[in-house]
Each structure stands twice: as structure tokens, then as C-alpha cells.
Amino acid sequence: MGNCSPSPRRRGRPTSPSGSPPIARSASASKAAGGAAAAATTTVSPYALARSPSVSAAEADGDDVVRVYGSDGCPVAWRVRVSLLYKAAAPVHFTPSEAAPLGRPVLRLSASDPELCGTADELLRHVDARFEGKPLVTPPERPARASAAAAAAEEVAELVRLQHRSAERHLEGVAAKVAEMVRKGGKKAGKGAKVVVEGSEVRRLGKWYGDAMEVMLEHARMEETVLFPDIQRASFPGVLDKANEQHGRHLPMMNGIKEDIKTLLTLELGSSLFHEVLVNLSVRLKALQDHTKEHFKEEERELLPRLEGVRRMQREEGNVSDKSNTAWASEAMGTMEMTHSKLFAFFMTGLLPQEAMQYLDLGKN
């Protein structure tokens, strides 16, 4: 899931990553005022984190700015950045750099503080110590499980549940955007006036939905290759056929939505046909949301409780090491290459802050 390979780190004034809009300090302050309750119920808005949370280059020299230097694909750097967003206690500036000592990111809590480097948990403890009274970001010790098989199964179950939540929220976001466009009427506000729904909105919608679709397809492939075959062998005959059938029903729905968005891009903005396709798109999205939520609930209810038995079977067959509790989750993550590289930032914006920390904690090993 990314890497933290070193190369020379820039020492000059930090600059905002390309395409990274500044996040206003007032936004951070308002989040801080909301406290832990607000942090626990608010997702990072889509593409905000994906564009790298940062203040502008002009503001980056402020004494209260927290600076993070590291590789944009480094899991440790991501854990630190998400933790600082969760804290919402100070403006954050991230400088992409491949050069942290030992390939680890560098954290500087203010202009007057020294640069800190260490493991993810060490850096998070520094963040908690500096911003006392804010929600803790250092992960708690995982509760002891009755067996190694139970521990491994719980990690994989948590991985699957969090991926479900991210996919659900991105679908909700796309559907909400389409509903907003439908309310605008998909038509001109009046003679000589600008079109209410703009082409840029449709293009952004297509990108958002396309990324969500890619994450969902990778998730389905991971289940079909890593989880379902062994669940079928261990305790649930026919589960693979059933899952493939359900995934197969979803694919035409997903492709139909994609084609509707492509069609919107070819139509005259504000025309009656544009509005008709927009309304049809809204209906298709609602159907996909309903099917997806029901499918995820069924998996979490019927399949995830069987994972411990699957892991025991794998150990009895000699397919896994008795010393490895994290390898199963790592194997599942490893099959989702696009989600954990190019689309990782996008995927993370579908999680609540504390869920993002949990997910990154799963990936740290």
C-alpha cells in the first residue's frame, strides 16, 4: 500500500502540491470548535483530502502551521495527515518529498519545534501530546483474541466493513449531487441567462462516479479471489456462485449509470432531453444504492462471521504461518492495487476520520 522510499528532501519553503487548493484556517478553527462529536460524524468531503490537505505557500511559514514532509504514497505519512485532519487543531501543510530518514515521513509541529521522525505510532503520540483535549489519534491496543485465527479474521472483517462504508458514502455523494442537479431543473434559468447545470459539473460527476465504480469493482474481485473460495470450502457451499451472481447483477446497473453520464456530456445543457436523462440517472443511482446496501448487509451478516473458521482451516492445511495474524488482511489489500495507490486518497474520503485511522492501522503492517 504505497511506499516510503527515500530521496533528497526539499529544505526550502514548502510549496503546495500541484492541484492542491488551500484549506482556509477558518475551516480548521471551526472544525476544532465542533470538538470530538463533530469529528465523529463528519466525513472529509470528497476530493478535499485527495487534493492533499494544505495551506497555501504564502501561509506555510506561519508559526502555528503543522508541517508534514513525506512521500504522497507512504502509508505512514497518510496516517499522520489523517490524524491531523481528525484533530482539526491547526493548519496543516504537506510537502511531497521522498527523502525522510529511513524512508519515513518527517513531522514538524510548529516553526519553533524540531523535526520529528519515527514510527507511525511514535509520531501520533507526539500529535496527541501537543494537541491535548482533542480526540486521540494514537491507536489503542487491539483487544486480545481467543486465538490467532480469531485475530486474523477480525482484521479481515474490519477491512471489508470499512471498504463497504467508503463505497456506500461515495454512492450517496454521487446520488446527492445528481439530485441537486435535478432540482436545478437541468434547464436554463431564463432567456439569455446562463445554464443552471454546467458542463464542468457533469464532468466532475463522471470522474467521481468512475472512481467509486473502480473501487467497488476491485473490492468485488478481492472477495471473489481471496475470501469466497475458502469460505465455500470451509462452511458455505455455493457461496461463490451466489456472490458471483449478485456481483453480476450489479455490473449492468453500474455500467448503465456510467453510460447515462457519458450521454449527458453529449447533450445540450438545459435541454428537455438532458433533463430526462438526468432524472433517469437519479432513478438508476437510487436502485444501485438500495441493491448495494442490501448486498453489503447480507455479506456482513452471513459471511464475515465465518472467517474465523476459514482461518482455522487454512492453518490446519498448513497454508499460513502460526506467527502471522496480519498476512490475511495484507493479502486482501494487496489485490486492490488501484484502490491502494492511484485511488487511495479518494477511497479514504469515504471514511469518517476515526475509520480512516482504523484502516491505516490495518495497513501499517
Helices and strands as residue ranges (DSSP letters): H 25-41, G 57-59, E 66-70, H 75-87, E 92-96, G 101-103, E 106-108, E 116-117, H 120-130, H 148-184, H 199-222, I 223-227, H 228-234, H 239-266, H 272-302, G 304-306, H 307-316, H 327-334, H 344-348, H 353-363
